[in-house]
């Protein structure tokens, strides 16, 4: 077989694949558009963020008070909770970080949320820092009460120790919130991918059921599953095959 024959065969094969890829690309686009419509109508992101944050706060010693204090600091009160939850994950976590900073600066005013975010992970290597929250809480409470500061070596050492404890707590809280944001974004992306694949597969199944001659149920299920998996990436396949034919 010479090169011209191979080229014609490849072009014919790529043309058939292109037809299927165009169909899958259209299905993927429609499925994503429907998914975005459903998300907007049902406020899916708001409910998702609410569920993830409530699940996170459920581990607090006083979860109800911690949640109320977070809503006060991040949203100005529970009445604005929907506005907070309906933001993108990055904006939502930015507000949570700002709330955590206020709680760290004034731990005695927001004790439930402070106790939760300042809790040290139960890891043997981190036990030496387990008293940071207590040290900073005590020092901050004394300053909030307006106790006069004595000029002494002992008092200066106490102040330096409290400042170091506050710095360590700030780093710990930032890492906690970074981990929470990564988890929320990962789960959100996986759910969107899952529903887009399911939607694309369902749409392809409906198309195949209305085709003649009718395919067997097993074949429809197989093609629907495969089509649903490939549909989100079919646009890239179409672009690649179109550029290949253009070069020809």
SULLIN-V197740 format. One record per pair of residues at least 24 apart in sequence whose C-alpha atoms are under 7 Angstrom apart, sorted by the first residue. I is the first residue (numbers start at 1). GAP is how many residues later the second one is. D is the distance in whole Angstrom. If there is no record, write none. Layout:
i = [I,I]
gap = [GAP,GAP]
d = [D,D]
This chain:
i = [14,18,18,21,21,21,22,24,24,24,25,25,25,25,27,27,27,28,28,28,31,31,31,32,35,45,46,46,46,49,50,60,62,65,66,66,69,69,70,70,73,74,74,89,93,107,108,108,117,118,118,132,132,135,135,136,136,136,197,197,198,200,200,201,201,201]
gap = [227,220,223,213,216,217,216,203,207,210,206,207,209,210,173,176,204,172,203,204,165,168,169,164,161,41,36,39,40,36,35,56,50,47,46,47,41,44,29,43,26,24,25,96,88,30,29,33,56,51,55,33,37,27,30,26,29,30,31,32,30,28,31,24,26,27]
d = [7,6,6,5,7,6,6,7,5,6,6,7,5,5,6,7,7,6,5,5,6,5,5,6,7,6,7,5,4,6,6,5,6,6,5,4,6,6,6,7,5,7,5,7,7,6,7,6,6,6,7,5,7,6,7,5,6,6,5,6,6,5,7,5,6,4]
